[in-house]
Amino acid sequence: MSATVQPRTKDHWSLRLRVKRPGAGGIRPAMIVLALVQALLLALTASSLATGGGLYGCSTACVNAADQQPLTPAIAVFFGMLMLVLPVAIGALAEEWPAAVAFAVLPWFPALLIAANTLLAPTNTIVPPTPAKNGQPAIPYATSKFGPPFWLDGTHLPVLLFSLALFAFLGWLGWTLGRAFRNA
């Protein structure tokens, strides 16, 4: 007696499972490289080297010699445009929008930590000296006020949140454009 097993073609109890393997979220090496370039660019442009003009080739003030008007070096404009194009490129390489947004926003955090020397420490305000007046003694310099940390300061927080949202939006926009080109 031989038994042959026939495959069942109408099995109503079986389910086909489609499970993505871990790490298949659309992260490509090019995204990581672009995110590292973005982090380096953000940190450099927010560093004291850039704010002092050294990164842009201005050892002294960047001014037009003829009329003494402020001058923006071409490299500064290029870096500004590159900082907006890189998150879009990162998003365009992503296969899923969460990866696009995450990798577009990720470089923002190290740049914020590097650029804000007093990010975690409260800001220290020094009260200037008061000269002696009408019989009142002079008051020398005194450290008297500690404000909130940089990232919680009311003047910085809206700008920081806007820049974070901008990078997230640019990553999503890049993903949308990349998806449109891949499906075309």
C-alpha positions in Angstrom: 0.0 0.0 0.0 1.5 3.2 -1.0 0.3 6.6 0.1 1.0 9.6 -1.9 0.4 13.0 -0.4 -1.4 15.3 -2.6 -0.9 19.0 -2.1 -4.1 20.8 -1.1 -4.9 23.7 -3.3 -8.0 24.9 -1.5 -6.8 25.1 2.1 -9.0 27.6 3.8 -7.1 27.5 7.1 -3.6 28.4 5.8 -2.4 32.0 5.7 0.5 33.4 3.8 2.5 35.5 6.1 4.5 38.3 4.7 6.9 39.5 7.3 9.6 41.9 6.6 12.9 40.9 7.9 14.6 43.2 10.4 16.6 46.0 8.8 14.5 46.0 5.6 13.2 49.5 6.4 14.8 51.0 3.4 18.0 52.2 5.0 20.7 52.4 2.4 24.4 53.2 2.9 24.1 56.3 0.9 21.5 57.6 3.3 24.0 57.1 6.2 26.8 58.8 4.3 24.6 61.8 3.5 23.4 62.0 7.0 27.0 62.1 8.3 27.8 64.8 5.7 24.8 66.8 6.8 25.8 66.5 10.5 29.3 67.6 9.7 28.1 70.6 7.7 25.6 71.7 10.3 28.2 71.4 13.1 30.8 73.3 11.0 28.4 76.1 10.1 27.3 76.5 13.7 30.8 76.4 15.1 32.9 79.3 16.2 35.0 78.8 13.1 32.0 79.8 10.9 30.6 82.5 13.1 34.0 84.2 13.2 34.2 84.0 9.4 37.2 81.7 9.1 35.2 78.9 7.4 34.1 81.4 4.7 37.5 82.9 4.2 36.9 86.1 6.1 39.7 86.6 8.6 38.3 90.0 9.4 34.9 91.4 8.6 33.3 90.3 5.3 32.5 93.7 3.8 32.5 95.2 0.3 35.6 97.4 0.1 33.9 100.0 -2.0 30.8 100.9 0.1 31.5 99.1 3.4 28.3 97.0 3.1 28.2 93.5 4.5 29.2 90.8 2.0 28.0 87.2 2.0 30.6 84.9 0.6 29.6 82.5 -2.1 30.7 79.5 0.0 28.3 80.5 2.7 25.4 80.6 0.2 26.5 77.2 -1.1 26.6 75.7 2.4 23.1 77.2 3.1 21.6 75.6 -0.1 23.4 72.3 0.6 21.9 72.1 4.1 18.4 72.3 2.6 19.1 69.9 -0.3 20.8 67.1 1.7 17.6 66.2 3.7 15.6 66.1 0.5 18.3 63.7 -1.0 18.3 61.6 2.1 14.5 61.3 1.9 14.6 60.5 -1.8 16.8 57.5 -1.1 14.5 56.1 1.7 12.0 53.4 0.8 9.7 54.3 3.8 8.8 57.7 5.1 9.7 57.0 8.8 13.3 56.3 7.7 13.3 59.4 5.5 12.2 61.6 8.3 14.5 60.0 10.9 17.6 60.2 8.8 16.8 63.8 7.7 16.4 64.9 11.3 19.2 62.8 12.9 22.0 65.2 11.9 20.3 68.1 13.7 20.9 66.7 17.1 24.7 66.4 17.1 24.9 69.8 15.5 22.8 71.3 18.2 24.9 69.7 20.9 28.2 70.8 19.3 27.0 74.3 18.4 25.4 75.3 21.7 28.2 75.4 24.2 25.8 76.1 26.9 23.1 73.7 25.8 22.7 71.9 29.0 24.0 74.5 31.4 22.0 77.6 32.3 23.0 80.9 30.8 25.0 83.1 33.2 24.2 86.8 33.0 26.7 89.2 34.6 25.3 92.4 36.0 27.5 95.4 35.0 29.1 97.5 37.8 27.1 100.4 39.1 29.2 103.6 39.7 28.9 105.4 43.0 26.1 108.0 43.0 24.6 110.4 45.6 26.4 108.8 48.4 25.6 105.2 47.3 28.7 103.0 47.1 29.8 101.5 43.8 28.8 97.9 43.1 31.5 95.8 41.3 30.7 93.1 38.7 28.6 90.3 40.2 27.3 87.1 38.7 23.7 87.3 39.7 21.3 85.7 37.2 21.2 82.2 35.9 18.7 81.7 33.1 17.3 78.5 31.6 19.4 76.2 29.5 19.9 77.2 25.8 17.4 74.7 24.5 14.7 75.8 27.0 15.1 79.5 26.7 12.0 81.1 25.3 13.9 83.0 22.7 15.6 79.9 21.3 13.0 77.3 21.6 10.7 78.4 18.7 13.6 78.6 16.3 14.9 75.2 17.4 11.5 73.5 17.0 11.0 75.2 13.6 14.4 74.0 12.3 13.6 70.5 13.6 10.2 70.5 11.8 11.8 71.9 8.7 14.3 69.1 8.4 11.6 66.5 9.1 9.4 68.1 6.4 12.3 68.2 3.9 13.0 64.5 4.6 9.3 63.7 4.0 9.3 65.8 0.8 12.3 64.0 -0.5 10.7 60.6 0.2 7.6 61.8 -1.6 9.6 62.9 -4.6 11.7 59.7 -4.6 8.6 57.6 -4.4 7.0 59.4 -7.3 10.1 58.9 -9.5 10.4 55.3 -8.5 6.8 54.6 -9.4 6.9 56.5 -12.7 
